[in-house]
Amino acid sequence: MNLSPCKKANVLIESLPYIKSFHNETVVIKYGGNAMINEELKHSVIKDIILMKFVGMNPVIVHGGGPDITNLMKKLGKEARFIDGLRVTDKETMEITEMVLFGKINREIVSCIGANGVKAIGISGKDGGTFKAKQKNAELGLVGEIEEVNTDLINTIIDKGYIPVISPIAYGSEGETFNINADEVAGRLAAELNAKKLILITDVKGIMKDQNDGSTVISQIKIGEIKKYIDDGIISGGMIPKIKCCYEAVKGGVERAHIIDGRKPHSILLEIFTNEGIGTMITN
């Protein structure tokens, strides 16, 4: 789409209050879904994050990688099993998970950011004791839930001008390695970093009253309304852990949390820098 110079100027003017509001503020982005698989969308997301950095914001990326983990397991002849949407993780699966999340996906994101002229540092939650976890459920194996967060390393990375890229892996009290749900990591980290905003990139338009009708997206939900939406079945399935992570983040002091559709090019910029916004916003 070609815009006239005047329209381009209007777009910039519209974004100015948002740039001012978010200057030097931290925004935690949970990067997942199709935007991690589709090459065009992948570059769109990275360019959005690059722009955020260049206009003075402090983006922090937490990434998932479930499909890549499943694909490698299949290649190695190992079947993936899930309970309530969480991967059953034995020691061998954990080794595969860590190799994919930190050895492959994290490196790719860091490289892509660097290729666009911005410095990034990739870490896992084990580095610097960033996350300490305990076993969530014995039936799930090495799937953990966060017990402690230490933001010292992440703050140092931000202060030095780098973008932190974080794999959702943690260590336990016995030195074991746990896989943590990336949504949970992003929500907890947003609260601990006193982030202004949490953004979850997903493969849905947002929370919808009718799952089969994209026009029924609920643009704003207050945390006090979440339980009713769950009880009424409007929020269900895989959306429940996402909305719970938003709840915990906002309850922990994050100004706003957003569930947005990463299949839409430049969805992050549309959410942050325009009047309309997209997806569902969760506020206190």
LINLINUR-V924723 format. One record per residue. SS is DSSP state (H for helix, E for strand, C for the rest). D_CENTER is the distance of its C-alpha to the mean C-alpha in whole Angstrom. Layout:
ss=[SS/SS]
d_center=[D_CENTER/D_CENTER]
This chain:
ss=[C/C/C/C/H/H/H/H/H/H/H/H/H/H/H/H/H/H/H/H/H/H/C/C/C/E/E/E/E/E/E/C/H/H/H/H/C/C/H/H/H/H/H/H/H/H/H/H/H/H/H/H/H/H/C/C/C/E/E/E/E/E/E/C/C/H/H/H/H/H/H/H/H/H/H/C/C/C/C/C/C/E/E/C/C/E/E/C/E/C/H/H/H/H/H/H/H/H/H/H/H/H/H/H/H/H/H/H/H/H/H/H/H/H/H/C/C/C/C/E/E/E/E/E/C/C/H/H/H/C/E/E/E/E/E/C/C/H/H/H/E/C/E/E/E/E/E/E/E/C/C/H/H/H/H/H/H/H/H/C/C/C/E/E/E/E/E/C/E/E/E/C/C/C/C/C/E/E/E/E/C/H/H/H/H/H/H/H/H/H/H/H/C/C/C/C/E/E/E/E/E/E/C/C/C/C/C/E/C/C/C/C/C/H/H/H/E/C/C/E/E/E/H/H/H/H/H/H/H/H/H/C/C/C/C/C/C/C/H/H/H/H/H/H/H/H/H/H/H/H/H/C/C/C/C/E/E/E/E/E/E/C/C/C/C/C/H/H/H/H/H/H/H/C/C/C/C/C/C/E/E/E/E/C]
d_center=[29/31/31/35/34/35/32/30/31/30/26/26/28/26/23/25/24/21/21/23/21/18/20/19/17/13/10/7/4/1/4/6/10/13/11/11/15/17/18/19/15/14/16/15/12/13/16/14/12/16/17/15/17/20/20/20/16/14/11/9/6/5/6/8/11/13/15/16/17/19/21/22/23/25/27/28/30/27/26/23/23/21/22/20/17/17/18/22/21/25/25/26/22/21/22/21/18/18/19/17/14/15/19/17/14/13/17/16/13/15/18/17/16/19/21/20/22/19/19/16/16/15/15/14/14/18/19/21/20/17/16/19/19/21/22/20/23/26/26/22/24/21/18/18/16/16/19/19/17/18/17/20/19/15/18/20/18/17/21/22/20/18/14/12/10/10/11/10/14/16/20/23/26/28/26/24/21/18/15/13/10/7/6/9/8/6/8/11/10/10/13/15/14/16/13/14/11/8/6/5/6/9/12/14/15/14/16/20/23/24/22/24/25/22/24/24/20/20/19/19/19/20/19/23/23/20/22/25/22/22/25/26/24/22/19/19/18/15/14/15/13/10/12/14/10/11/14/14/12/15/18/17/17/14/16/14/11/10/9/10/12/11/14/16/16/15/13/11/15/16/14/15/18/20/22/21/18/16/14/15/15/15/17/20]
